[in-house]
Amino acid sequence: MQLDWTFESDADVLLSVVQWSALTRVLRELVSNAIAHAKATRVEVTLLHRKDRLDLQVVDNGEGRNPRARSHGLGLGGVRKRVKQLGVRSSGANCSRAASAAG
């Protein structure tokens, strides 16, 4: 399993305990799903902080599925709920095979 991390920031990131908890739980769930369910062998995590915007992107080379499809688990539903509670936008539409062309 290869895990690549990128973090870039133009200033100190100030997060509340609730924001930090939500961010780490979302990150953990997305990486866990890529490994356990998509059977990915490579996961790339990018966290970018610019002005007042924090972007998290998790890309893998695993088997894709429709991220909006219903499933019996709580994983992606929990991610959507945490993102919504924070009042931010999730573009999780490109979860299928985004990294397959990269290698």
C-alpha positions, -999 to +999 in steps of 0.1 A: +000+000+000+014+034-010+001+065+007+011+099-006+004+131+013+005+167+002-002+197+024+001+233+013-010+264+032-006+301+027-012+307+065-017+289+098-048+268+097-070+276+127-096+249+133-120+245+162-121+211+180-153+203+161-138+212+127-106+192+134-126+162+146-148+163+115-119+167+091-099+139+106-129+116+107-137+124+070-101+117+061-099+085+080-132+072+065-122+081+029-088+064+032-103+034+050-129+030+022-103+032-005-082+005+012-110-018+024-137-016-002-120-003-034-090-025-027-067+004-037-030-001-037-023+036-038-040+065-021-031+102-026-043+127+000-041+164-008-050+191+017-047+227+004-054+258+025-057+291+006-071+322+022-103+311+039-107+278+019-096+243+029-097+217+002-094+179+009-090+155-019-085+118-016-077+099-049-071+062-052-065+036-079-091+012-066-123-002-080-148+026-084-185+028-075-211+055-076-205+076-045-242+087-044-255+051-046-271+037-014-251+012+006-257-007+037-228+009+056-226+042+073-192+053+058-200+077+029-233+087+045-213+097+076-188+117+055-217+136+038-233+143+072-200+157+087-194+178+056-229+192+057-227+199+094-197+220+088-216+240+062-192+232+034-195+219-001-186+183-011-179+175-047-175+138-041-188+130-076-154+119-090-148+089-068-147+062-093-113+058-110-097+092-109-062+079-102-061+050-126-046+071-154-019+084-131-005+050-126 
